[in-house]
Amino acid sequence: MREKAERPAKRKLTRNQRKQIEAVIRQAKGDGKAHTVQDSIPFQNMFPDGLCRLEGGTFSKTIAFEDVNYRLAGPEDQRSIFESLCDFYNGYDPSIGVQVTLDSRSGGSAADEMFGITRQGNDLDPIRDEAVDILRMQYKRGNNGYVKTKYVTLTIEAENLPAARARFARIETDTLNRFKVMGAAAHVLDGKERLELLYNILHPEGGQFAFEWDWLPASGLSVKDFISPSSFHFGETRTFRIGRRYGAVSFLQILAPEMHDRILTDFMEADGNIMVTMHIRGINQNEAIKMVKRKITDLDAMKIQEQKRAVRSGYDMDILPSDLSTYGGAAKDLLTDLQSRNERMFNMTFLVLHTAETRQKLEIAVSQAASVAQTYNCLLTRLDFQQEDGLMSSLPLGLNCIKIERSLTTSALAVFVPFVTQEVFMGGDAMYYGLNALSNNMILLDRKQSRCPNGLVFGTPGSGKSMSCKREITFIMLMTQDNVIICDPEDEYSPLVKRLGGQVIRLSPSSTDYVNPLDINLNYSEEENPLALKSDFVLSFCELIMGSKTGLEAIEKTVIDRAVQMIYQPYFADPRAENMPILGDLMNALLSQHIPEADRVAQALDLYVNGSLNFFNHRTTVDISNRLICFDIKGLGKNLKKPGMLIVQDAVWNTVTINRAIGRSTWYFVDEFHLLLKEEQTAAYSAEIWKRFRKWGGIPTGATQNPKDLLSSPEIENILENSDFIYMLNQAAGDRKILAERLNISSEQLAYVTNSEPGHGLLFFNNVILPFADDFPKDTELYKLLTTKPSEVEHEERMG
């Protein structure tokens, strides 16, 4: 029989041992508090399409939207934007949460890196250094150091991921359409873009976001690991720490019965990192009406009590406390709005997040924002003991942990207009075009990124028209490897071109600089036969010099085309420079046909072959391979400028076709552009350039002080439709009226080109209209090269 084993004696634990075991058990179970930075960030997962799963069955998506010119718009346009904003909020039922986020934070990039101007060890380095100094100074005048972005985060409840995606597909389309109605560009952020946005908010000291979806399986990390800061510290009552930065979240108490539409603008224009968040949730219409009716009933009951008290005290029962009368009337008006107008009720939580390097800077920033709130009869109150909830509610995730709400109607909510003024601050080869007259921020844009980079510059004499073109030419030479060709009718560009290492080609009867109008290269046309386009040029040239009001007759066009085919055969058979035809060859080819029409054209050409204007009857003797070429046609005289400008345009086309083969852009600036559009032949050829240059890497810009003559041309429609860049300086009264009608300029916008100072005006780029101011420092070498003021030019010549 097996004996029972003895049980070991029960061990009695000491008091300290029991405490240690209990502590381990508590730690294992968890105390419900976040112990890591990742635990504090309140979402479960982010998906590549931008869908974010929050707690339970809650999902969110974020849409980024751009600004519109609300401040510059006229009263009618502002009212239209306001009404569209009302429709925007009314479009979301109570099951959809709306979070509007306005973020302004330091860009963290050095100004010099943005401008893309670096020393290259040549004679232009002094100008490069001066240009960088000027740009750095202009950069500091505004607040371009801060990146301002705007987002809408939408939140819904769904049973599962497919159901959430299906519902968001409709909501996203509706939201993008509503932004389109308001004129604001918008796009849905994908998952990586949302993670980068969260990273930038959670790393206010800066840093480079690095993440790819295929890193997750190999690393075993979660998406939170790639966006989390080094630490959070929420141990204080009124502030918190995020990494090495201090932060504070406040909420806005709206005390004023009516708000001004500039309150968001004033918040966002403050210095420092600031993020304004509005959590908005609609209230069921029936519930809202019942709530207001209950308030009216309560107010009526209070009114009866006051009347009874007045009767007992022997006072007139119609004398009521002013607040009671005011609130009673307001409640009844609100009920009328909800029942008969397109008004709904919303609950809104308004949060303001500040971050700063030091506690002192943080308190200053919060005080400045509090002053803005007081200006609008509101209070900015710190979230005591709720800083963590406030920070997480500020993240564009759609989660609101702060239950401090204010009920507002649709129109009262839409007064918080998130639009101010559009900015153009692009990267890449973006160049400086002045300061935004509304925000004082730099305007940096890259014309090559637009649909049609072609441009026009309008301005009265002395308004800064030529100087603006010169400034653009200078930055093209300093920042890019592109070619620049200038058609200069008044010899204004020669000093700048020479200083920048370019070549000035003087076309005149007394000059030894020759340009052959019949030059061609094998890439001259995108068609297999390059003569097709060259024949058009020769026809335009002959029509111009013959001066016929009815144009060339059909037979004349035929004999010219036949002669063109003949004179280029030797060159295409053996493409050497000495085989390139000249005007004399064209004249002989016409005479050899022995047809009266051919003889008539040949006689018109005789002036340019054997007569006093035979300087066009030479092969090209100048080097047109220089990056910067200026054709000075001042010496051609009034009657010859038009054929001279036509020949310059053909030389430009030659350069464009050569550069296209090596992937280089060619900029073409033509001053006194209205002269080209006065004649049918040069106008048609110019319109062809405006339509075709884009595909060949050409960027033409026409400048004129006579918009009236320009706009009277039948070809102007083609030119305007193919120009996404218009730089408009001060305009004469008659021109202002024509431009306002043609370009749809409001009276508020027109004020910026009415008696404006030199260098001030309106910039049209794509769909953006900006007022600008370009005040260049006068005590610089660059200004001396750019200015065309006679007094300043004469002074420089005397000093030289």
KAMO-V402964 format. One record per helix or strand of 2 or more residues. SS is the DSSP state (H for helix, E for strand). FROM is the first residue (numbers start at 1). TO is the last residue. If there is no record, write none. Layout:
SS/FROM/TO + SS/FROM/TO
This chain:
H/15/29 + H/37/40 + E/45/46 + E/52/53 + E/58/65 + H/75/90 + E/97/106 + H/111/115 + H/125/141 + E/146/157 + H/161/181 + E/186/188 + H/191/202 + H/215/219 + H/223/227 + E/232/233 + E/240/242 + E/245/254 + H/263/268 + E/273/282 + H/285/313 + H/322/340 + E/345/356 + H/359/375 + E/378/382 + H/387/394 + E/406/409 + H/410/414 + E/431/436 + E/442/445 + H/447/449 + E/455/458 + H/465/479 + E/483/488 + H/494/499 + E/503/506 + H/531/546 + H/554/567 + H/569/573 + H/577/579 + H/583/591 + H/596/609 + H/614/616 + E/628/632 + H/634/636 + H/641/661 + E/666/670 + H/674/678 + H/680/696 + E/698/704 + H/707/711 + H/716/721 + E/725/728 + H/733/743 + H/747/753 + E/760/765 + E/768/773 + H/781/786 + H/790/799
